[in-house]
Amino acid sequence: MGRIFQTYIKPTPACGACSEKLDHIRTDDFAPWLMILVTGHIVVSLAFYVELTFSPPLWVHASLWAPTILLLTLGLLPHAKGACLGLMWALRLRGDETQ
């Protein structure tokens, strides 16, 4: 398998394994939107569970969920960007389509 990222979330010009061009695909806001969707569902579900089960004070919620959101976002963002890039490649989208 070839790498599709040069750095954290910057795509390579072409796949290292098959030389498929990737630099023309612009995911723009697709990956951050996906991260907001996924992270929001995970954190809100867990926050409700913790609140209903333990009823901790507000400072515990703040100290628990702020780092959780940060770690989830930073950890999953490259995977979300890769998934968005792969989906857009499969659908032959470039990211500059108009309505």
C-alpha positions in Angstrom: 0.0 0.0 0.0 1.2 3.5 -0.8 1.1 6.5 1.4 -1.3 9.3 0.5 -0.1 11.9 2.9 3.2 13.8 2.8 2.7 15.3 6.2 -0.1 15.2 8.8 -3.0 15.9 6.3 -1.3 17.2 3.2 -1.9 14.7 0.3 1.0 13.5 -1.9 0.9 14.4 -5.6 0.4 10.7 -6.5 0.0 7.3 -4.7 3.3 5.7 -3.9 2.0 2.2 -4.9 0.1 2.8 -8.1 1.1 6.3 -9.1 -2.6 7.5 -9.3 -2.7 11.3 -9.3 -4.2 12.7 -6.1 -3.2 16.3 -6.1 -6.2 17.4 -8.2 -8.7 16.3 -5.5 -9.6 19.0 -3.0 -11.5 17.8 0.1 -11.7 21.3 1.6 -14.3 21.2 4.3 -15.4 17.6 3.8 -13.0 16.0 6.3 -13.5 18.6 9.1 -17.3 18.3 8.6 -17.0 14.5 9.0 -14.8 15.0 12.1 -17.4 17.3 13.7 -20.1 14.7 13.0 -18.2 11.7 14.3 -16.6 13.5 17.3 -19.9 15.1 18.3 -21.8 11.8 18.3 -19.1 10.1 20.4 -18.6 12.9 22.9 -22.3 13.8 23.4 -23.2 10.1 23.9 -20.5 9.6 26.4 -21.2 12.9 28.2 -24.9 11.9 28.5 -23.9 8.5 29.9 -21.5 10.0 32.4 -24.0 12.7 33.5 -26.9 10.2 33.9 -24.7 7.6 35.6 -22.4 9.6 37.9 -23.8 13.2 37.9 -20.3 14.8 38.3 -19.9 18.6 38.7 -19.5 20.8 35.7 -15.7 21.2 36.1 -15.3 17.4 35.8 -17.2 17.5 32.5 -15.0 20.4 31.3 -11.8 18.7 32.3 -12.9 15.4 30.9 -14.4 16.3 27.5 -12.1 19.1 26.3 -9.1 16.8 26.1 -11.2 14.0 24.7 -12.5 16.2 21.9 -8.9 17.4 21.1 -7.5 13.9 21.1 -10.3 12.5 19.0 -10.1 15.3 16.5 -6.3 15.2 16.1 -6.2 11.4 16.1 -9.0 10.8 13.6 -8.6 13.7 11.2 -6.0 12.1 9.0 -8.2 9.0 8.7 -11.3 11.1 7.9 -9.3 13.1 5.3 -8.1 9.8 3.8 -11.6 8.4 3.7 -12.9 11.6 2.1 -10.1 11.6 -0.4 -10.8 7.9 -1.3 -14.5 8.5 -1.6 -14.0 11.6 -3.8 -11.5 9.6 -6.0 -13.9 6.7 -6.3 -16.7 9.1 -7.4 -14.4 10.9 -9.7 -14.9 14.2 -7.9 -12.3 16.9 -7.8 -13.8 19.2 -5.2 -14.4 22.1 -7.5 -17.8 21.0 -8.8 -20.6 23.6 -8.9 -24.3 23.0 -8.4 
